[in-house]
């Protein structure tokens, strides 16, 4: 019936699928954490690193639970003693003992909370480090299939859910279980009949809990999924604000944001609404249990079967018996949310990392720069090759230009050379050595990249240039800037090389950001240089300024240049013409023009128009 009532209000987005995180193109996803025992077991692996401190926490929990049981028992004994006509001296002793019990209870509770917070913070600290390390071990395709904000949500929101649960809920759950066991033992000792009456409400509690949690669990998982999607969308729209405003798409963006926000509202509303039945149910059953104990206990006391003190103890214990159940019910929602967050974290940790280097992989101390592609094919997805049968040779120090229409495979070819992807067929060698036998880190350390979209980190200009080689001196940084013709504009800035840049490089122009990226590549002093549309966002005047620096940089180095600028293509030692993933022509500028093939048509059209 509830499902019939809830369904019309549910958001029309598909329900959460445990495998929805997917995997990179062309890879079968690994099994993800889908059960509580597996997820809790993995969290325990982190907690187990602090076993000694955990033992102290558990000791304090046992102490506080025992003291919580002792207090009501002493009160019952004192009442019976008073009704029996006890003297005044025992009351002083009783009050002293009762005060010591509650002081000890407060102290043990305080210590267990402090220690557990320390354990919880170190646990999520290590989880966050492991997740961040895993992100840097994942292959490039992983990031191409996910929004950055969705990944960030796992690193922040989901781990925070785990932290909140460990800080409070873990202790409370364990304490509640101990309290239940201890209370039950004492109640059975005092009066099995009243204990049986108290137990009559437990099956009702368990049935209600089961009915509620079976419905809230999937809703909490869906809420976490929707939250990750919303974070991804927010990150995407903030990064694309200029495009959104340029095309006047604010209304569409707001509409899509409201849809995603509504998905969170709906799943969160029903999760919390249904789980909100728990305390109401518990309170009603608590009152029922209290009425049974008070009514039947009064009758038994009148008949002399039990004392008034026992009734007082039982009334308090009946509340202590149901209170842990109530606490467990309240903490259950937090636990469900934490497990859902932990599953999303472990999903990323279980993703297949970038293929490990073979055991015999070598580290290159020096690279001459001879590159050969031998019948290389590659596909991002099954069913069609992005590159097919590519074969060419680049001698050390040569400049190789890659030309072709959009989607011809130029950038893919470079990504294969740098081992961001591995070819499905064929061999790529550097200095005669198959690159699969070279450690990735070693191979990439001899390469430098200047990409079409220059990326600058938050920091000073000097720090951004030094990213190319962290041990470079200030003088070397400035020399690299001069070679890239960036030094003059840097010195015109108010703080010069110490000017602080934001992550998007705001405060300087796109062309200046590209110059800094080129200076960074110069500082790296690579054997193989890759320029992927490096001058596409630079005006002609600025491009001319960097040509001299680029010529000095490329001298003696093998360079791969993806560019449409004619003055860059003309001076290439070899031009590779790609079309539909195939290498259809190769040669110098003059040789290709004499062939009167595709390159000649391209030159007579787009390139010649640009030259003019």
N, C-alpha and C positions, 0 to 999 in steps of 0.2 A: 504493500500500500504506500509506504514511504517513497519507494522508488517511483511509483506512478506520480506522486506529488512533486518529487524533486526534479524529475526528468525535463519538464517543460522549461525549467529555469536554468538548466545546464547550458553552458556555452557550447556552440556547435563545433568547437575544435575537437579533433580526435583525442581519445583517451591516451594516457601515457603508456608507451610500450617500452619495456625494459631494454630493448635493443635499439630504441629510437636514436640513441646517440650516434649510432652508425659507425662506420669505419671509413678509412680513406678509400678512394676509388680503386676498385680492382682487388681489395683485400677483404677476406672474410673476417667478420668481427669475432673477437674472442668472447668467451662466456663471461657475463658480467655478474656482479653480486646481486642475487635475486632473493636471498632468504635471510631471515634475521640471524640465525645461528652463524652463518658464514660472515655476515657483516660485523656482528658483535665479536666474533672470534678474531677478526682482523683488528678491531679496535683494541681488544685485549692484548694483542701483540705489542701495541704501543704502550699500554698501561703497564705491562709486565716488566718494562725496563726500570720501573721504580717500585719493585716488589717490597723493599724494606719500608719505604714510606707508606705504601698501600697497607702493609701489615699494621702499622701504627694507626692508620685511619680506621681500619676494621676493628682494632682493639678499642678505640675511642667510641666507635658505633656500638659495640657490645656493651661497653661501660654505660653509655648514655641510655641505652635501651633498658638495661638492668635497673639503673637508678630511676628511670621513669616508671617502672613497675613497682619499685620499692616504696615510693612516696605514698600512693594510695593505700598500699597494704599497711603502712605504719599508721595512717589516719584511721583505718578501720580498727586496728588493734587498740588505738587510744580511745576511740569511742566506746568500744566494749569495756575497756578498763574503767572508764568514767561511769558508765551505767552500772558497773558492778561495784561502784563505791571505792575506786582506787584513790590513794592519797595524792598530795600536791607535788611531792618530790619527783615522781615519775614524769609529770608533765614538763618539768624543766628539762629533764633528760630527753623527753620526746621532742620538744621544740628544738633543742640543740641538734639532735640527730636528724630531724626533718630539714632543718636549715642546711646541715652539711650535705644531705642528699641532693637538694636542689642546687646548691653551689657547685657540687661535683658534676651534676647534670649539665649546668650551664658551661662549666669549664671544658668538659669533654666534648660538648657540642661545638664550642668555639674552636677547639684544636682540630677537630675533624674537618670543619669547614675550611680553615686556613690551609691545612695540609692538602686537602682535596683540590682546592683552587690551584695550588702550586703544581700538583700532578696534572690537572686538566690543562693548564696553560702550557706546560712542557709537552704534553701529548699533542695538542693541536699545533704547537710550534714545530714539532717534528713532522707531523702530517703535512703542514703547509710547505715545509722544506722539501719533503719527498715529492709532493705534487708539483712544485715549481721545478724541481730537478727533472721530473718525468716529462714536463712540457718541453724541456730543452733536449730531451732524448727522442722525442717523437719526430717522425718524418714530415717533410713539408706538406704532403697530401693531407695529413690530418687537419692542418690549419686551413686548408683550402675548402674544407667541407663544413666548417663551423664558424659561427659568429664569435668575434673576440669577446663581446660582452657576456655571451653564454659561458665561455670558458672562465672568464673572470668571476662569474657568479659562483662557480664551483670552488674557486680559490678563496672566496670571501664569505658569501652568505652560507653556503653549505657547511663549510668548516666551522663557522660561527655557531651554527645549530648544534654541531657536535660539542663545541666548547661549552655552550649553555647547559647542555644536558649533563656533561661530566661535572661541571661546577656545582650543580645543585641536585639534579634528579638522581644521579647514581647513588649518592649517599642516602637520599630520602627513600629510594626504593629498597636498598639493603636494610636500612633502619626499620622500615615498615615491615619487612619480612621477619626480622628478629623480634620486633614488638608483637607481631601476631603469634609467633611460636611461644614466646614467653608468657603472654597474656593467656593463651589457651591452656598452657600447663598449670598456671596458678588457678585459673577458673575451674578447671577439672578437679583440682585438689580441694577447693573450697566447697563447690556444689555442682556435681555432675548434672543435676536437673536444670539448674539455671543456665549452665553452659549449653545444654541441649536447646533451651529456649532461645538463647542468643544465636546459636548456630542456624536456627530456622530461617533467618534472613539471608544467610550467606549464599545459598543456591540462587535466590532471587537476584542478588548482587552480581553473581558470576554470569548468569544468563543475560542480564541487562548489559554488563560490560562487553560480553562477547558480541551481542547484537550491535552495539554501538561501534566498537573498534573495527569490526569487519567492514563497516561502511566508511569510517574516517580514514583508515589506512590508505586506500587508493586515492582519496581526495587530497591527503597531505602530499603524496607523491606527485600528483598532478599539479598541485600548487607550486612545488619546487621546480617542476619542469616549466610551468608558465612563467615563473619568476626569472628563470634563466633566459627564456626567450625574450622577455621584456627588457632585461639588461642588455642583451645583444642588440635589440632594436634601438634602445637609447644610445648605445655606443656608436652604432652605425649612423644614426641621424645627427648626432653631435659632430661626428667626423665629416659628414657631408652637408653641413649647414650652408655653405656657399652655393652648392648645386641646388639645394632645396629652394633657397631664396631666388637664385637666378632663374629657375623655371616656375616660380610661384606655386610650389607644391605644398605650402604650409597646411592647407586644409586637408589634403590627402594624408599627409603625415600624421596630423592630429587624429584623423579618423582611424587610421591603422593603430595608432597608439591607444586610442580608447578601446578598440577591439581587444588588444592584448591585455590592457589594464583590466578590462571587464572579465577576461578569462581568469585572472588572478582573484578578482573580487568574488566571482561565482564559486570557484573551487575553495577559496578561503572561507567564504560565508558558510557554505554547507559543511565544511570540515569542522569549523568552530561551533556552528549551530548544533550539529548532531552531537559533537563531543560535549557541548554545554549541558546536555541531558544528564551527564554523569553525576555532577555534584547534586543536582536536584533529586535524582534517583537515590543517591547515597543518603541524603538528608532524610528523605521519606522513610527509608528502611532503617536508618539510625533511630528515628523517633519510634518506629514500630518496635524495634528491639528494646528500647528504653521502656516503653509502656509494658511490654511483656515481663521484663525483669522486675520493674517496680511493682506491678500488680501481683504476680505470682510470688515474688519475694516477700511482699507484705503479708500475704496469706500464710506463707511458711513461717514468718517471724511470729505472727500471732499464735500459731500452733506450737511454737517453740522448736521447730525443726532447724532453724538457723538463727543467728543473732542479728541485731541491727547493724553492727559493724560489718558483717558479711554482706548485707544488702548495700551498704554504702560503698564497699570495695567493688562489688559487682556492678553497681551503676556506673562507677568510674571506669572499671575495666571493660564494660560493654561499649562505652564510648571509645576507650583506647583500642578496643578490638575492631570497631568499625572505622575509626579514624585512619588507621594505616590503609585500610581498603580504599577509603576516600582519597587518601594521598596517592596511593598507587594509581587510582583512576585518573586523578588530575595530572599526574606526571606521565601517564601513558601517552597523552597527546604530544607532550614534548619529546618523549622517546620516539614516537612514530616519526616526527619531523626530523629528529636527529638521524634516525636510521635511513630515512629517505635521502638526507643530505650526504651521509656517509657512503651510501650506494653510488651516488653520482660522483663522489670523489674517487672511489675505488674503480669506477668504470674507466676513468681516465688513466689511473695507475695500471689498469689491466690492458690498456691499448698496446698493440705491438709497437715496440720502439724501432727506431731506425736500425736496419740490419747491422749486426755487429761486424766489425772488420774480421777477416779471417785470421786464424792464429798465426799464420806465416806472413801477414801483412807487414810491410816495411815502412819505415820512416825515411823520407827523402831529405837528405842534408842539402842537396843542391839540385836545381832543375834547369836544364838547358832550354826547354820549351818546345821540343819536337812533339807535335800532336798528330795522331793518325786515327781516323774513323774507318773501320773496315766493315762494310755491309751492315750498318747499324740500323735497327728498326726499334720503334717504341710506340706504345699506345697507352693513353690514360685510362681507357676503358676497353673492355672486350668488344670485338666486332669491327674494329677499324683502326688502322695504324695512323698515328699522328706524324711519325717519321717512318720512311720505308727505304731500306737499302742505301743508306747514306755512306759514301766512301770519299774521303779526301785526305790530303796530307798538308800539314803546316810545318814549315821548317823553322828552326829557332830564329827568332828576331823578325819573322814575317808578320805583316799586317793582313789579316783576313777580314774582309767585309762580307756581311751576310745581307742579302737583298731578297725581297719577295713580298707578296701581298700579305695583308694581315691574316694571321692564322696559318701561314705557310710552314711554321715550325722553327722559326729562327731562335726564339727564346728557349724553346724546348731543347734545341741542340746544345745551348750553353748550359742548361740545367743538367743535361746528361754528362757534360764534360766536368762539371763541378760535383757530380754524384749526389745531387738532390734527388735524382731518380736513377734507376739502373735500366739499361737497355734490355728489351725483351729478346733481342737477337743481335749478334755481332760483337765486335770488340773495339774498345777505345783504349789507346795507349798514349802514355806520356814518356818521352825519352825511351821508347821501345818497351816500356813496362805496362802491362795491363793495369788500368786504374783500380780494378777490383782487388789487386794485390797490394795496393797502397793504402795506408791508413787515411781515412777521410780528413781527419784533422791536419795531417801532414800535407795532403794534396791541396787543401783549401788555403793553408798557410802560405803557399807559393803563388796564390792567385789573389787578385784584387778586383773588386766589382764597383762600377759606377752605373747604377740602375736608372731607369726612366723616372721613377718616383724617388727622389732623394729623401732619405730619412735622417733626421737629426734628433739626437737624444736631448733631454732636458739637461742643460749644463752650459758651460762657457764655450765659446768658439774654439778656444785652445783644446778643451777636453774633447770636443767632437772631432777635431782633426786628429788628435792623438789616439783616437780609437783605432786608427789604422795600425799603430804600433805603440803599445803602452809604455815602452821604455824609451821613447824618443825624447830628446831634450827640447827645451823651448826654441833653441836655435834651429834645430831640425824641423820643428813644426813651422816656423816662420819661413824657412827655405822652401819647404813643400808648398806653402801658400804662394810664394813668389813664382814658383814654377807653374802653378795653376792660375797665375795672374789674379789671385784673390787678396794678396797682401795690401794693395792700395785701398780697396773698399773697406777692408777690415780696419785699417788705421784711421779711416774717416769716421768710424763709429765712436761713440762717446767713450766707451770703456775698451775699445780695441779688441784684443784677443781675449780679454776678460769679460766681454759682454755676455750676459746670461741669456740663453735661448730657451724657449719653451719646447715641448716635445715636437710640435709641428713647425718649429723654426720661425714662429711669428716674430715680426720685427725686422726681417730682411726679405728681400724679394725671392721669387722662385729661382731666378737665374743665379743669385748669390748663394742660395742653398746648394745649387748644383755645383758651383765653383768650390764650395767647401767639401762636397763629396769627392770631387776630383782631387783636391789637395789631400784628402784622407787616403785616397788610393795611391797617390804619389808617395806619401810617407810610408806606406806599407812595403814599398820597394819590391814589387812582385816579379816573378819570372813570366807569368801569364796574366795579361790584362784583359778584362772584359768590360766593354762599354755598350750597354744595352740602351739604345736611344738616349745616350747621355746628354746630347745637345738638343733634344727635341723641344725642350721648354726654355731654350736660351735664344735670345734675339741674335740676329746676324752679326751685329757689332760685337756683342759679348763673345759669340762663338769665335770670331776671328782673333779675339784677344787670347783665347785659350789654345788656339791651334799650335802656337809656338811651344807652349808648355807641354802639350800632348805629344808633339813630335819628339821633344827631349825625353819625355817619359817612355814612349814606345821604342825608342832606339835601343836595340839589343834585347828587346823583349817580344815574345809572341803575343800579338794583340788580336782580339776578336771584337769587331765593331759592328753593331747593328745600328744602322743609320740610313736616313734618306737624303741627307745633305750631300750634294754632288761633289763639293770640294773634299769631303772625307772619302767618298767612294773612289774618286779618281786616283788618289795616291795609294790605294791598297795594292799590295803585292799580288793578292788573289781575291777575286770576288766569287762568292758562292751564291748562285741563284736558286732559290727554293720556291717551289710551287706545289701546293696540295701535298705537302709532306715529302716531296721528292726533290733530289738535287738534279736539276735539269741542265744546268750549265755551270762551268767554272773556268776562270781565267782572269787575265788582267782586263782593265777597262777597254783598252784598245782592241784586245783579242775578241772580247765579247761583242764589241760594236761591229767588227768585221764579220762575225758569224751571222749577223742580222737575224738573231733569234728573239727569244722572249725579253732578254735584257735590253736588246736594242729597241724593241717596242716600248719598254718601260722608260728607257732613257729619252726616246723621242717624245714621249708623253709627259709624264709627271716630272721626271728629273730635269728634262730640258726646260720645261716651263719654270721650274724652280731656279735653274741656273740663270735664266734670263731675268 
